[in-house]
């Protein structure tokens, strides 16, 4: 009986620790590709991403100031580039929150920032 209980507890622990995680290489490749696509846009000087634990951060450095619609377009393009290259998008969205900002090179100000929380499609903006 002790062996059975021990085996049952060990099985529960192993199953609980075997949580599915997104393929890190796939996430990295997707971020690099999204940066490359964004850097080809006229308004953008450069794009940089970093990740820590379950949060991905990205910054879009632009030449000058832009309006809200242009900012939304850039961020939506970036998210679309990431999402289209992730093999398991549902797992990716369950795992990672994404924070971003758009910074002007001209005056060094952060013009826009926001985030997309885990398991949400909604982008939250701070203007």
Phi and psi in degrees as a GROMACS rama.xvg file:
@    title "Ramachandran Plot"
@    xaxis  label "Phi"
@    yaxis  label "Psi"
@TYPE xy
-61.6558  -40.2731  UNK-2
-64.3477  -38.7445  UNK-3
-65.6882  -45.4975  UNK-4
-64.199  -43.4609  UNK-5
-61.5084  -43.6249  UNK-6
-63.8088  -41.3174  UNK-7
-63.3031  -45.7946  UNK-8
-63.3475  -42.601  UNK-9
-62.8528  -40.857  UNK-10
-63.0691  -45.045  UNK-11
-62.4096  -40.4677  UNK-12
-65.5483  -45.1077  UNK-13
-66.1677  -39.6208  UNK-14
-68.3501  -39.963  UNK-15
-65.9163  -30.7881  UNK-16
-86.3468  -3.9905  UNK-17
-98.9637  41.4978  UNK-18
-65.9771  137.951  UNK-19
-69.2178  138.308  UNK-20
-129.941  147.114  UNK-21
-63.7184  150.351  UNK-22
-66.9716  115.063  UNK-23
-60.4994  -39.418  UNK-24
-62.4789  -40.8854  UNK-25
-64.6797  -41.9617  UNK-26
-63.2428  -45.7578  UNK-27
-61.4328  -45.7613  UNK-28
-61.9138  -40.2567  UNK-29
-64.3023  -42.1873  UNK-30
-65.5752  -42.8742  UNK-31
-62.0281  -43.6079  UNK-32
-63.4291  -42.2864  UNK-33
-62.5581  -41.1852  UNK-34
-60.0434  -45.4305  UNK-35
-60.6809  -45.4771  UNK-36
-64.37  -43.8834  UNK-37
-65.2533  -37.7374  UNK-38
-66.206  -17.3482  UNK-39
-84.3811  -5.77083  UNK-40
-79.5425  146.909  UNK-41
-60.7715  -41.0995  UNK-42
-74.2846  -20.4009  UNK-43
-95.1587  132.684  UNK-44
-87.6115  -50.5527  UNK-45
-158.203  160.984  UNK-46
-130.822  137.728  UNK-47
-133.642  142.322  UNK-48
-126.804  154.299  UNK-49
-148.506  156.708  UNK-50
-136.98  146.625  UNK-51
-143.318  127.744  UNK-52
50.0857  -110.385  UNK-53
-112.599  21.4953  UNK-54
-125.626  131.476  UNK-55
-108.4  129.73  UNK-56
-112.337  138.487  UNK-57
-139.837  148.04  UNK-58
-125.854  135.225  UNK-59
-110.032  117.909  UNK-60
-96.8299  121.298  UNK-61
-112.454  164.129  UNK-62
-67.3571  -45.7572  UNK-63
-144.495  -166.897  UNK-64
-73.9598  150.719  UNK-65
-133.342  162.885  UNK-66
-88.8999  174.11  UNK-67
-57.7296  -42.9657  UNK-68
-65.3378  -39.9843  UNK-69
-64.6459  -40.9923  UNK-70
-62.5999  -46.4891  UNK-71
-60.4617  -40.7931  UNK-72
-61.8063  -44.7496  UNK-73
-62.6127  -46.4576  UNK-74
-66.6272  -43.0092  UNK-75
-61.4173  -40.4235  UNK-76
-60.7036  -42.2798  UNK-77
-64.1131  -47.755  UNK-78
-60.6719  -42.1095  UNK-79
-62.5722  -39.6061  UNK-80
-64.7924  -41.1615  UNK-81
-63.8335  -52.9375  UNK-82
-61.0606  -37.1771  UNK-83
-73.275  -15.6036  UNK-84
-105.261  -1.0472  UNK-85
-84.6186  129.907  UNK-86
-71.9818  -38.8817  UNK-87
-119.846  82.9183  UNK-88
-63.1541  -39.01  UNK-89
-61.7093  -45.6334  UNK-90
-65.5864  -39.8374  UNK-91
-59.4218  -47.159  UNK-92
-68.8649  -27.3261  UNK-93
-75.1302  -22.8389  UNK-94
-96.5303  -39.7231  UNK-95
-114.217  138.549  UNK-96
-96.4831  148.45  UNK-97
-124.992  125.18  UNK-98
-113.152  146.969  UNK-99
-146.88  160.862  UNK-100
-147.66  159.175  UNK-101
-120.651  123.044  UNK-102
-118.715  140.708  UNK-103
-88.9758  128.941  UNK-104
-72.5688  -31.2745  UNK-105
-58.8212  -49.8636  UNK-106
-118.787  0.88491  UNK-107
75.0911  7.2015  UNK-108
-84.6169  143.828  UNK-109
-81.7551  116.758  UNK-110
-86.4709  -40.4513  UNK-111
-141.474  149.401  UNK-112
-151.486  162.026  UNK-113
-179.161  -168.115  UNK-114
-160.684  159.957  UNK-115
-124.769  115.785  UNK-116
-74.7014  162.818  UNK-117
-54.8063  142.902  UNK-118
61.5348  16.948  UNK-119
-122.278  148.563  UNK-120
-98.2635  -16.515  UNK-121
-68.7536  133.456  UNK-122
-100.493  125.433  UNK-123
-98.2081  125.725  UNK-124
-108.216  148.267  UNK-125
-125.579  110.459  UNK-126
